[in-house]
């Protein structure tokens, strides 16, 4: 992974670079999940249709009869993959986070509310709000792995992304309080 680009900068430049890096991550992840969803949808539809057509063929030679069930098996496996990995919901959630980060960036750059005149306080607030958006997405992701009692059914840390030096993926979901007069992490 290497050293993040934003860690080589200071002040506003570092905060903006950090936000842009996160925006790019969520855009890439959303597109990747959408691509997977489309591919698996095509597999389900194609092999499901092929299974129907093969079932309608009356006289398949005995040496090929075992292939009759292959399209149905592939369609079933593809449907299971779609059910387990939930690519569409991932795409939507990553897209919503991407959009929220872009919105926060434009508010910061244009000095819109809640940003005031004090540069260092604005930087701290900006980074804190970025982390809140990301933590909200991670919490939504974790909820997929938590049953109704609140017990974790699987560790969400494996697929989560946390910027180096910031909250780990398994940390509490509250956004960190940024100390005034400190550069972004």
N, C-alpha and C positions, 0 to 999 in steps of 0.2 A: 504494500500500500504506500509506503514511503511517507515523507514529511508533507503534510498538507500545504498547498500553496499559500493559504491565508496566514499560516504561522510565520511566514517570512515577511509579513507586512505589519504595520502599526496602525492603531487608531481606526478611523473610519474606513480606510482602505482594507484593513484586516477584517473588519466586521462585514463589509460588503462582499469581499472575496469569500468569506465563510458562507454567507447566505447564498451566493451564486453557486458554490460547490454543492451545497445541499439541494438547491433547485435542480441542478444538473443530475444529481443522484436520483431524485424522485422522478424526474422526467425519464431517465433511462430505465429505471425499475418499472415504471408504469407502462412504457412501451414494450419492454421485455415480457411482462405479464400478459399484456394484451396480445402480443404475438403468440405466446404459448396457448392462450385461450382459443384464438382463431384456429391454430393448427390442430389442436385436439378436437375442436368442434368439427372441422373438416373430416378428421379421421372417423369420428363417431357417425357422421352423416353418410360418408362414402361407404364405409364398411357395413353399416346397417342396411343401406340400400343394396349393396352387393350381396349381403346375406339373404335378403328377400328374393333377389333375382336367382341366386344359386338354389334356393329352396324350391323355386318354381320349375327348375330343369328336371324333367322326369327321368331321364335315363343317363345317369352318370356311371361310367365304368367302375367296377369294384376297386380297381387300384387307385382311383381318385376320390372314392366316396368319403375318405377321412378328411378330405379338403373341404367338404360341404360345410362343416362347422367352423372352419377357420375364420371367415369374415365375421361371423357372429361373435366369436371369441375375441377378435381384435376390437370390434365395436364395444363389447362389454368392458374390456380392459381400459379402453380410451374413456368410456363414460365414468369408470371408477376413478381414473386419474383426474378428470374434471371435477368430480365430486369431492375428492380428497384435497386437492390443491387449491381449489376455489380461485382460479386466476382472474375471473371477472371482478370479484369483490376486491381483490388486491389491486387491480388496475384502477378501479374507482377510488379506493382509499389513497393510493399513491398520487393519483391525479388531483385529488382534493388537497393533499398536503402540498403538492407542487404549486397549486394555485394560491393557497394561503401564504406560502413563503414569498411568492411573487408580489402579492398584495402588500405584505409587510415591507418588502424591499422598496416598493414605490412610495409607501407612506413615509418611510425613513428618508429616502433620497429627496422627496419633495417637502420635507419638514411638516407633514400633515399631523393632525392629532394622532397620538398622544405626545408627539415629539415637540419639545420646546426649543429654547435658544441655547441651552447649556450643552455643549458638544459631548463632553465626557459622560454626562448623565444620559444623553440620547444614545450613545454607543452602548452603555450598560443596559438600558431599557431595550434596545434593538436586539442585542444578543439574547437577553432573557426571553423576549417574545419569540424569537426564532426557536430557542430551546423548548419553549412551551408548545409551539406548534408541532415540533418533532416528537416531543414526549407524548402529546395527544395521539399522534399516529402510532407510536410504539405501544401505547396503552390499548388502542383499538386492536392492534395486532396481537398483543398478549391475551386479550379477552377471548380470542379464538382458541387458546390453549388452556383456558380456565373453566372448570365446571361451575355449576350453579352454587356450590358451597364456597367457592373462592379458592379451592385447591388447584394447584397447577397440575395439568395432566401431562405436560411436556415442557421442557425448558425452552423459552422463547429466545434465549440469548443466541442460539446458533444462527438464526436468520436475521437478527436485528443488527442495525448499524448505529454505532455511536462514534462520534468524532474523537480522535485520540486526545486524552487529557480532559475530556468532559465526562458527563455522567455515563456510566456503563449502562448497557441495555437493561440490566436487571435491577437498576436502582429505582427508588420510589419515583412516582410519576410527577411529583411537583417540580416545577421549574426552579432551577437554582437561582438564588438571589445573587445578582452581580453587585459586587462592592463598587461604590462610586469611585471614580478616578483610577480604574484599572482597565487595562486594554482587554479586548476580547480574548477568550481562550485560544 
